[in-house]
Amino acid sequence: MTAGLTAPDLDLEAGRRAYDLDRKHVFHSWSAQDKLTPMVITAAEGSYVWDGEGNRLLDFSSQLVNTNIGHQHPKVTAAIAAQAQKLCTVAPQHVNDARSEAARLITELAPDGFEKVFFTNGGADANEHAVRMARLHTGRRKVLTRYRSYHGGTDTAVNLTGDPRRWANDYGDAGVVHFFGPFLYRSRFHATTEQEECARALDHLEETVKMEGPDQIAAILLESIPGTAGIMIPPPGYLRGVRDLCDRYGIVLIADEVMAGFGRAGRWFAFELGDVVPDLITFAKGVNSGYVPLGGVIISDPIARTFGERVYPGGLTYSGHPLATAAAVATITAMREEGIVENAARVGAEIIGPALTQIAERHPSVGEVRGAGVFWAIELVRDRTTREPLAPYGGTSPAMAAVLGACKANGLLPFANFNRVHVVPPCTVSDDEARTGLAIIDDALTEADRSL
């Protein structure tokens, strides 16, 4: 649809009108409204977007790390159009074939012993419902989550979150307890190796469980790989250790795969990298690349049986919406047919990882690079010895703004959080696109080096 677009093909006047109306009427999330100058996106295709001035930008943000299959994938847009002609919407109590097929495909990707899917509208309400299921299944209230995590912006989900987005919304009455997860680069456990970090983080978690009362804890909720909080890959053995701890104390293990799942980490689910099976799996984003809002909970058989004769007290008007689930069916099918998950794994291993290692060697502002698949973070610091971040936790800095500005000026739409630039292109990114984006980032990091 947008193949070969150039600036004259785009309706720039419509983009300017959209901007004016946006600033007059749209209330934006996570923002001081009067300080915003949001970017207009007029078109998108594959790994690219076009802004309101007609500039083409390589999308290394995947928007909110969700367009895993790229923009405007023809098989997915065709499936949405076909479903719209057939059945646009239906109440969730009725069966529709798009939802049934999406559930079949999703459970087929899940480990053995997962046969049920509860569909939601996105990742936040998926986590809300997973926690509700765990609480009802166990008869317990408390939920443990790690600092440096994000689980959504709704009431329970934002309290589950372990980063500064929680602070203004947390009144201490949500039944959530936070703990430190493993992060060797900024270790809270004075560790010097991944093995020490893993062992000490697990000891800390078990001590937290004991201090909070094991028979009071319904669930431990973890992003399999924390996303916007920093893409900290768990050290070998950590997820297995959490699984063992949950088994020991009768605690439900919930894997938040909202960002890390559906190819992002080079696997269908990122917990596969830790060789572990959770009890509940939450998903959204990459399941259909956000073409139509969709999320859900994949439920293990023992928890599903809890609600065999007992009513599950929850639901949503748009649960399993036909347009959204038709998009999911088309997305999963295309990802299988086109080897998209495999592409993400290969590009990460052969191109992104090696290039970032070289970038780290060239730039004194780079403290660490880490990641898997098409899910990487560049940790920027003022001093490699002290590891002082280039921007404060929960904030930004002129140096970070300069790096991001240089990326955009050279044709890249970046993703950044605090002192990090994340390398998160679509799972469909080509080798040449990956190299182009990395070269732009490499050049932009000279701005960070100048600030040291």
C-alpha positions as CSV (number, residue, x, y, z in Angstrom):
1,M,0.0,0.0,0.0
2,T,2.8,2.5,0.9
3,A,5.6,0.8,-1.1
4,G,8.0,3.4,-2.6
5,L,6.4,6.4,-0.9
6,T,8.2,9.7,-1.2
7,A,7.4,12.9,0.4
8,P,5.2,14.3,-2.4
9,D,3.0,11.2,-2.1
10,L,2.1,11.9,1.5
11,D,-0.7,14.3,2.5
12,L,1.4,16.6,4.6
13,E,-1.4,19.0,5.1
14,A,-3.6,16.3,6.6
15,G,-0.7,15.6,9.0
16,R,-0.5,19.2,10.0
17,R,-4.2,19.3,10.7
18,A,-4.0,16.1,12.7
19,Y,-1.2,17.7,14.8
20,D,-3.3,20.8,15.5
21,L,-6.3,18.7,16.5
22,D,-4.2,16.5,18.6
23,R,-2.8,19.4,20.6
24,K,-6.2,20.9,21.1
25,H,-8.1,17.7,22.0
26,V,-5.9,14.7,22.8
27,F,-4.8,14.0,26.3
28,H,-1.5,12.0,26.1
29,S,-0.3,9.3,28.5
30,W,2.7,9.7,30.8
31,S,3.1,13.3,29.9
32,A,2.8,16.9,31.0
33,Q,0.4,18.1,28.4
34,D,1.7,21.6,27.8
35,K,5.3,20.4,27.2
36,L,4.5,18.0,24.4
37,T,5.5,18.3,20.7
38,P,4.5,14.8,19.5
39,M,5.7,13.4,16.2
40,V,3.1,12.9,13.5
41,I,3.2,9.6,11.7
42,T,1.5,9.8,8.3
43,A,2.4,6.3,6.9
44,A,4.3,3.2,7.6
45,E,5.5,0.1,5.9
46,G,7.8,-2.8,6.9
47,S,10.6,-1.3,9.1
48,Y,9.9,2.3,8.2
49,V,7.6,5.2,9.2
50,W,7.1,8.6,7.6
51,D,6.8,11.7,9.8
52,G,4.6,14.8,9.3
53,E,7.4,16.5,7.3
54,G,7.6,13.7,4.8
55,N,10.9,12.2,6.3
56,R,11.3,8.4,6.2
57,L,12.6,7.0,9.5
58,L,13.9,3.5,10.1
59,D,11.8,2.3,13.1
60,F,14.2,1.0,15.6
61,S,11.5,1.4,18.3
62,S,8.9,-1.0,16.8
63,Q,6.7,1.8,18.2
64,L,6.3,0.5,21.8
65,V,8.3,-2.6,21.0
66,N,5.2,-4.3,19.6
67,T,5.3,-4.2,15.7
68,N,7.1,-7.5,15.7
69,I,5.9,-8.4,12.2
70,G,6.7,-4.9,10.9
71,H,4.2,-2.3,9.7
72,Q,1.4,-3.0,7.2
73,H,2.2,-6.7,6.7
74,P,-0.1,-7.5,3.8
75,K,-1.2,-10.9,5.1
76,V,-2.4,-9.3,8.4
77,T,-4.1,-6.3,6.9
78,A,-5.9,-8.6,4.4
79,A,-7.1,-10.8,7.3
80,I,-8.4,-7.8,9.2
81,A,-10.2,-6.5,6.1
82,A,-11.7,-10.0,5.4
83,Q,-12.9,-10.3,9.0
84,A,-14.5,-6.9,8.9
85,Q,-16.5,-7.9,5.9
86,K,-17.6,-11.1,7.7
87,L,-18.1,-10.2,11.3
88,C,-16.8,-7.0,12.8
89,T,-17.7,-7.6,16.4
90,V,-19.5,-10.0,18.6
91,A,-20.2,-10.3,22.4
92,P,-17.6,-12.4,24.2
93,Q,-20.1,-15.0,25.4
94,H,-20.6,-16.1,21.8
95,V,-18.3,-18.4,19.8
96,N,-16.6,-16.9,16.8
97,D,-14.1,-18.7,14.5
98,A,-11.4,-16.1,14.7
99,R,-11.2,-16.3,18.5
100,S,-11.3,-20.1,18.5
101,E,-8.5,-20.4,15.9
102,A,-6.3,-17.8,17.7
103,A,-6.7,-19.7,21.0
104,R,-5.7,-22.9,19.3
105,L,-2.6,-21.4,17.7
106,I,-1.5,-19.7,20.9
107,T,-1.9,-22.8,23.0
108,E,-0.1,-24.8,20.3
109,L,2.9,-22.5,20.9
110,A,2.7,-22.8,24.7
111,P,4.2,-25.7,26.7
112,D,2.3,-28.9,27.2
113,G,-0.4,-28.5,29.8
114,F,-1.7,-25.1,28.6
115,E,-5.0,-25.5,26.8
116,K,-7.0,-22.4,27.7
117,V,-6.6,-18.7,26.8
118,F,-8.4,-15.8,28.4
119,F,-8.4,-12.9,25.9
120,T,-8.0,-9.3,27.1
121,N,-7.5,-5.9,25.3
122,G,-3.8,-5.6,26.1
123,G,-0.9,-6.4,28.4
124,A,-2.0,-4.4,31.5
125,D,-5.3,-6.1,31.8
126,A,-3.7,-9.5,31.0
127,N,-1.5,-9.0,34.1
128,E,-4.5,-7.8,36.1
129,H,-6.4,-11.0,35.3
130,A,-3.4,-13.3,35.8
131,V,-3.0,-11.9,39.3
132,R,-6.7,-12.3,39.9
133,M,-6.6,-15.9,38.8
134,A,-3.6,-16.7,41.0
135,R,-5.3,-15.1,44.0
136,L,-8.5,-17.0,43.5
137,H,-6.6,-20.3,42.8
138,T,-4.4,-20.1,45.9
139,G,-6.7,-18.2,48.3
140,R,-3.8,-15.8,49.0
141,R,-3.4,-12.1,48.5
142,K,0.2,-11.0,48.2
143,V,2.1,-10.8,44.9
144,L,5.9,-10.4,44.5
145,T,7.4,-8.5,41.6
146,R,10.9,-7.1,41.0
147,Y,12.2,-3.6,41.0
148,R,13.1,-2.5,37.4
149,S,10.0,-4.0,35.9
150,Y,6.9,-2.8,34.0
151,H,3.6,-4.6,34.0
152,G,1.1,-2.0,32.8
153,G,-0.7,1.2,33.6
154,T,-4.0,0.1,35.1
155,D,-4.5,0.1,38.9
156,T,-3.2,-3.3,39.9
157,A,-0.7,-3.5,37.0
158,V,0.9,-0.2,37.8
159,N,1.3,-1.3,41.4
160,L,2.9,-4.5,40.2
161,T,5.4,-2.3,38.2
162,G,8.8,-1.8,39.8
163,D,9.9,1.4,38.0
164,P,9.2,5.1,38.6
165,R,5.9,5.0,36.7
166,R,4.5,3.3,39.8
167,W,5.4,6.0,42.3
168,A,2.6,8.5,41.8
169,N,0.0,5.7,41.7
170,D,1.2,3.5,44.6
171,Y,-0.6,3.9,47.9
172,G,0.8,0.7,49.4
173,D,-2.5,-1.2,49.6
174,A,-2.4,-3.3,46.5
175,G,-0.9,-6.4,48.2
176,V,2.3,-6.1,46.1
177,V,5.8,-6.5,47.5
178,H,8.9,-5.7,45.4
179,F,12.3,-7.3,45.5
180,F,15.6,-6.9,43.7
181,G,16.1,-9.1,40.6
182,P,19.5,-10.1,39.1
183,F,21.3,-7.3,37.2
184,L,25.1,-7.8,37.5
185,Y,26.0,-4.5,35.9
186,R,24.3,-2.7,38.8
187,S,24.3,-5.5,41.3
188,R,22.5,-5.0,44.6
189,F,24.3,-8.1,45.9
190,H,28.0,-7.1,45.5
191,A,28.4,-9.9,43.0
192,T,31.3,-10.1,40.6
193,T,30.1,-13.0,38.4
194,E,26.8,-14.1,36.9
195,Q,26.9,-17.2,39.1
196,E,27.2,-15.1,42.3
197,E,24.5,-12.7,41.1
198,C,22.1,-15.6,40.4
199,A,22.7,-17.3,43.7
200,R,22.5,-14.1,45.8
201,A,19.4,-12.9,44.0
202,L,17.7,-16.2,44.6
203,D,18.7,-16.1,48.3
204,H,17.3,-12.5,48.5
205,L,14.0,-13.6,46.9
206,E,13.6,-16.6,49.2
207,E,14.3,-14.4,52.2
208,T,11.7,-12.0,51.0
209,V,9.2,-14.8,50.7
210,K,10.0,-16.0,54.2
211,M,9.7,-12.5,55.7
212,E,6.4,-11.8,53.9
213,G,4.9,-15.2,54.9
214,P,4.9,-18.0,52.3
215,D,1.3,-18.9,53.0
216,Q,0.3,-15.3,52.2
217,I,1.9,-15.1,48.7
218,A,-0.3,-16.0,45.7
219,A,2.2,-15.3,42.9
220,I,5.6,-14.2,41.8
221,L,5.2,-12.2,38.6
222,L,8.3,-11.7,36.4
223,E,8.9,-10.3,33.0
224,S,10.8,-13.2,31.5
225,I,13.2,-10.5,30.2
226,P,12.5,-7.1,31.6
227,G,11.7,-4.8,28.8
228,T,11.5,-1.0,29.2
229,A,13.2,-1.4,32.6
230,G,16.4,-2.4,30.9
231,I,16.4,-5.7,28.9
232,M,18.4,-7.5,31.7
233,I,18.8,-11.1,30.5
234,P,18.4,-13.3,33.6
235,P,21.6,-15.2,34.4
236,P,21.6,-18.9,33.8
237,G,19.7,-20.8,36.4
238,Y,17.7,-17.8,37.8
239,L,14.3,-18.5,36.3
240,R,14.8,-22.2,37.2
241,G,15.6,-21.1,40.7
242,V,12.4,-19.0,40.9
243,R,10.4,-21.9,39.6
244,D,11.8,-24.2,42.3
245,L,11.1,-21.6,44.9
246,C,7.5,-21.3,43.8
247,D,7.1,-25.1,43.8
248,R,8.5,-25.3,47.3
249,Y,6.0,-22.7,48.8
250,G,2.9,-23.4,46.6
251,I,3.3,-20.0,44.8
252,V,2.0,-19.4,41.3
253,L,4.7,-18.3,38.8
254,I,3.4,-15.8,36.2
255,A,5.6,-15.1,33.2
256,D,4.9,-11.6,31.7
257,E,5.7,-12.1,28.0
258,V,3.9,-9.0,26.9
259,M,7.0,-7.4,25.4
260,A,9.5,-10.3,25.3
261,G,7.2,-12.8,23.7
262,F,6.2,-13.7,20.1
263,G,9.6,-13.5,18.5
264,R,11.1,-10.5,20.2
265,A,13.8,-12.4,22.0
266,G,14.3,-14.9,19.2
267,R,11.9,-17.4,20.7
268,W,8.1,-17.7,20.7
269,F,8.4,-17.1,24.4
270,A,11.4,-15.7,26.2
271,F,11.0,-18.0,29.2
272,E,12.2,-20.8,26.8
273,L,15.7,-19.2,27.1
274,G,15.5,-20.1,30.8
275,D,14.3,-23.7,30.3
276,V,11.4,-23.2,32.7
277,V,7.6,-23.5,32.5
278,P,5.4,-21.0,34.4
279,D,1.9,-21.5,35.6
280,L,0.4,-18.5,33.8
281,I,1.7,-16.7,30.7
282,T,0.6,-13.2,29.9
283,F,0.9,-11.8,26.3
284,A,-0.1,-8.9,24.1
285,K,2.0,-6.7,21.7
286,G,3.7,-9.1,19.3
287,V,0.8,-11.6,19.2
288,N,-0.6,-9.4,16.3
289,S,1.9,-6.6,16.3
290,G,-0.7,-4.3,17.8
291,Y,-2.6,-4.0,14.5
292,V,-5.8,-4.3,16.6
293,P,-5.5,-4.2,20.5
294,L,-5.2,-7.7,21.9
295,G,-3.7,-9.4,25.0
296,G,-4.4,-12.5,27.1
297,V,-3.5,-15.1,29.7
298,I,-2.5,-18.6,28.7
299,I,-3.7,-20.8,31.6
300,S,-2.1,-24.0,32.9
301,D,-4.5,-26.9,33.3
302,P,-4.5,-26.9,37.2
303,I,-5.5,-23.3,37.3
304,A,-8.0,-23.7,34.6
305,R,-9.6,-26.5,36.5
306,T,-10.1,-24.2,39.5
307,F,-12.8,-22.5,37.4
308,G,-14.3,-25.6,36.0
309,E,-17.3,-25.5,38.4
310,R,-16.5,-22.2,40.1
311,V,-17.3,-18.9,38.3
312,Y,-14.4,-16.8,37.2
313,P,-15.4,-13.3,38.3
314,G,-14.1,-11.2,35.4
315,G,-14.6,-10.3,31.8
316,L,-14.3,-7.6,29.1
317,T,-16.7,-6.5,26.4
318,Y,-14.0,-6.9,23.7
319,S,-12.5,-10.1,25.0
320,G,-11.4,-12.1,21.9
321,H,-12.6,-9.4,19.5
322,P,-12.9,-10.8,16.0
323,L,-10.8,-8.2,14.3
324,A,-8.0,-8.6,16.9
325,T,-8.0,-12.4,16.9
326,A,-8.2,-12.6,13.1
327,A,-5.0,-10.4,13.1
328,A,-3.4,-12.8,15.6
329,V,-4.2,-15.8,13.4
330,A,-2.7,-14.1,10.4
331,T,0.3,-12.9,12.4
332,I,1.2,-16.2,13.9
333,T,0.7,-18.0,10.5
334,A,2.9,-15.5,8.7
335,M,5.6,-15.7,11.4
336,R,5.7,-19.5,11.0
337,E,5.6,-19.5,7.2
338,E,8.2,-16.7,6.8
339,G,10.6,-17.8,9.6
340,I,10.2,-14.5,11.4
341,V,11.1,-15.8,14.8
342,E,14.2,-17.5,13.4
343,N,15.1,-14.2,11.6
344,A,15.0,-12.3,14.9
345,A,17.3,-14.9,16.5
346,R,19.7,-14.9,13.6
347,V,19.9,-11.1,13.2
348,G,20.5,-10.7,16.9
349,A,23.3,-13.3,17.0
350,E,25.0,-12.5,13.7
351,I,24.5,-8.7,13.3
352,I,23.2,-6.8,16.3
353,G,25.1,-8.5,19.1
354,P,28.5,-8.4,17.3
355,A,28.0,-4.8,16.1
356,L,27.0,-3.6,19.6
357,T,30.1,-5.2,21.1
358,Q,32.2,-3.2,18.6
359,I,30.2,0.0,19.4
360,A,30.9,-0.5,23.1
361,E,34.6,-0.7,22.4
362,R,34.6,2.5,20.4
363,H,32.5,4.7,22.7
364,P,33.6,5.5,26.3
365,S,30.0,6.5,27.0
366,V,28.8,2.9,26.6
367,G,29.0,1.0,29.9
368,E,27.3,-2.2,28.7
369,V,25.4,-3.8,25.9
370,R,23.0,-6.7,26.4
371,G,20.2,-8.5,24.8
372,A,18.8,-11.4,22.7
373,G,17.1,-11.6,19.4
374,V,15.9,-8.1,18.4
375,F,15.8,-7.0,22.0
376,W,18.9,-5.1,23.1
377,A,19.9,-2.3,25.4
378,I,22.9,0.1,25.3
379,E,23.6,1.3,28.8
380,L,25.1,4.8,28.6
381,V,27.3,6.2,31.5
382,R,29.2,9.3,32.4
383,D,32.0,7.2,33.8
384,R,32.8,3.6,33.1
385,T,34.5,3.1,36.4
386,T,31.8,4.6,38.6
387,R,29.0,3.5,36.2
388,E,27.2,6.8,36.8
389,P,24.3,6.8,34.3
390,L,24.2,9.4,31.5
391,A,20.7,10.3,32.7
392,P,19.3,9.8,36.2
393,Y,17.0,6.9,37.1
394,G,13.5,8.1,36.2
395,G,14.7,11.0,34.1
396,T,16.7,12.2,31.1
397,S,19.5,14.6,30.4
398,P,20.8,17.0,27.7
399,A,23.3,14.3,26.6
400,M,20.6,11.7,26.1
401,A,18.5,14.3,24.2
402,A,21.4,15.0,21.9
403,V,21.9,11.3,21.1
404,L,18.2,10.8,20.3
405,G,18.2,14.0,18.2
406,A,21.2,12.8,16.2
407,C,19.4,9.5,15.6
408,K,16.3,11.2,14.2
409,A,18.3,13.7,12.2
410,N,20.0,10.8,10.4
411,G,16.8,8.9,9.7
412,L,16.3,6.6,12.7
413,L,13.3,6.5,15.1
414,P,15.0,5.4,18.4
415,F,13.6,3.9,21.6
416,A,15.1,5.2,24.8
417,N,14.4,5.0,28.6
418,F,16.4,6.9,31.2
419,N,20.1,6.4,30.3
420,R,19.6,3.6,27.7
421,V,19.0,3.4,24.0
422,H,17.2,0.2,23.2
423,V,17.8,-1.6,19.9
424,V,14.4,-3.1,19.2
425,P,13.6,-3.2,15.4
426,P,10.8,-5.4,14.0
427,C,11.5,-9.2,14.0
428,T,11.3,-8.9,10.2
429,V,14.2,-6.4,10.0
430,S,16.6,-7.2,7.2
431,D,20.3,-7.5,7.6
432,D,20.9,-4.2,5.7
433,E,18.3,-2.4,7.7
434,A,19.9,-3.6,10.9
435,R,23.3,-2.5,9.8
436,T,22.0,0.9,8.7
437,G,20.3,1.5,12.0
438,L,23.3,0.4,14.0
439,A,25.6,2.7,12.0
440,I,23.3,5.6,12.8
441,I,23.4,4.8,16.5
442,D,27.1,4.4,16.3
443,D,27.4,7.9,14.9
444,A,24.9,9.4,17.3
445,L,26.8,8.1,20.4
446,T,29.6,10.6,19.6
447,E,27.2,13.1,21.2
448,A,27.3,11.1,24.4
449,D,31.1,10.8,24.3
450,R,31.3,14.6,24.0
451,S,29.4,15.1,27.2
452,L,31.9,13.1,29.3
